[in-house]
Amino acid sequence: MDKWAQRKPVFMRIVLAALPLLGFLVCGAVAMGLLEQWSLIDAAYFTFTTGSTIGYGDLSPTTAGSKLFCMVFIPVSYTHLTL
């Protein structure tokens, strides 16, 4: 049995575990980009730093819709990241 065949099940488990997290962060970035009219890069940066509780504070929500979204997104992302 070659090395790839031995590592493939572990690799697939890692990929399958990371996909929901990646999808969650992408959805959050798209939502923040639309709500705040930010570029996708800025929205992804904000989503990652906020979701991982780093929160530098250089970007912050300004509209009522984005603040409401963050009130839901932050606890859910924190829970999602710790699983």
N, C-alpha and C positions, 0 to 999 in steps of 0.2 A: 504494500500500500504506500503510495507516495505521500509526501508531506502535506500537499494541498488537500488531499482526501481526508486526512486526519484533522486538519484545521477548519475545514469547510463548515461542519456543524457549529463550532464555536463562533466563527465569523458570521454565520447567518443569524445566530441568536443575538449577537451584538447589533447587527443591522436592524433586525426586527424590533429590538428594544429601543433603538434610537429613532426610528421612523415616527412614532407618535409624538415624541418630544420635538423633533424637527418640524413636523406638520403644525403642531401647536404654536411654535415660535413664528413660523411663516404666516399663519393666519393672524396672529397678533400684530405682526409687522404690517400686513396688508390693511388690517382694520385701522391701525394708528396712522398709517400713511394717508388713508382716505379721510379719516376724521380730522387730522391736523394739517392736511395738504403738505406733508413732508415727502422727501424723496424716499425711495425704498431703502436706501442705505441708512439714512437717518432713522427711519422707522424701525428697521431691523436692529440697529445699534441700541435704540431706546428700549425695544422689546427685550433684548437680551440682557442689558444692564438692569432693567427694572425687574424682569422675571427672575433673575439670579440674585436679586437683592443687593446688587452692587450700588446702583443708583447714584451716579456721579452728580446729577442735578443740572447738567448743561442743557439738556432737553427736558421739557416738562409739558404736560397737557395744559392747554389753555381754554378749550371749548368745554361746554357742559357735557356734551356727548363723549368726548375723550376722557374726561374726568370720571364719568360714570363707568366707561369701559375699563379704566384702570382700577376702579374699586372692585370690579369683578375679576379682572385679569390677574392682578397681583396675588391674591390668596390662592387662586386656582393654579397659577404657574408655580408658586412656591410648593404647593402640595404635589404638583406634577413632577417637579424637579427632584423632590426628595424621594419619590418612589423609585 
